[in-house]
Every structure is written in C-alpha cells, then in structure tokens.
C-alpha cells in the first residue's frame, strides 16, 4: 500500500492508475473473502484506506472522478 506522501508525489495519470488498481484489489479481496479464501482480512481495511487516501488527494487536486460503480467503495 502506498503512503499519503507517495500518492501525493504521483502524477495525475499515475494517480488515476493507482485508483483503478486499488479498486480492482478491493474487488478481488471482497471476492476472496466471500468464498472463504482470504486469510488476512486486515488487508481489506488497508486497501480501503488506500482508496480513501487516493480519492482525497485526487479531490484536493481538483480531479473529480466519475464513479463508474459506487459499489466498489462500499462493501
């Protein structure tokens, strides 16, 4: 997981890519958890926090991301 300072140092394009990959990671973790394959459930919380950091920094920069699916951030 990237720290807030690492996320702030990213370019806008890298920030958006990090956002996409974090959402994909959360989806995969939720799927593993639902099937009982997730051993480290704390990784879901850290992935969500990373997503929240990324979204916060994007909003601070004035990059408003259209949520293609609100379900990605809740669950």
HUDA-V914805 format. One record per residue. N is the residue number from 1. SS is DSSP state (H for helix, E for strand, - for the rest). Layout:
{{N & SS} {N & SS}}
This chain:
{{1 & -} {2 & -} {3 & -} {4 & H} {5 & H} {6 & H} {7 & H} {8 & H} {9 & -} {10 & -} {11 & -} {12 & H} {13 & H} {14 & H} {15 & H} {16 & H} {17 & H} {18 & H} {19 & H} {20 & H} {21 & H} {22 & H} {23 & H} {24 & H} {25 & H} {26 & H} {27 & H} {28 & H} {29 & H} {30 & H} {31 & H} {32 & H} {33 & H} {34 & H} {35 & H} {36 & -} {37 & -} {38 & -} {39 & -} {40 & -} {41 & -} {42 & H} {43 & H} {44 & H} {45 & H} {46 & H} {47 & H} {48 & H} {49 & H} {50 & H} {51 & H} {52 & H} {53 & H} {54 & H} {55 & H} {56 & H} {57 & H} {58 & H} {59 & H} {60 & H} {61 & H} {62 & -} {63 & -} {64 & -} {65 & -} {66 & -} {67 & -} {68 & -} {69 & -} {70 & H} {71 & H} {72 & H} {73 & H} {74 & -} {75 & -}}
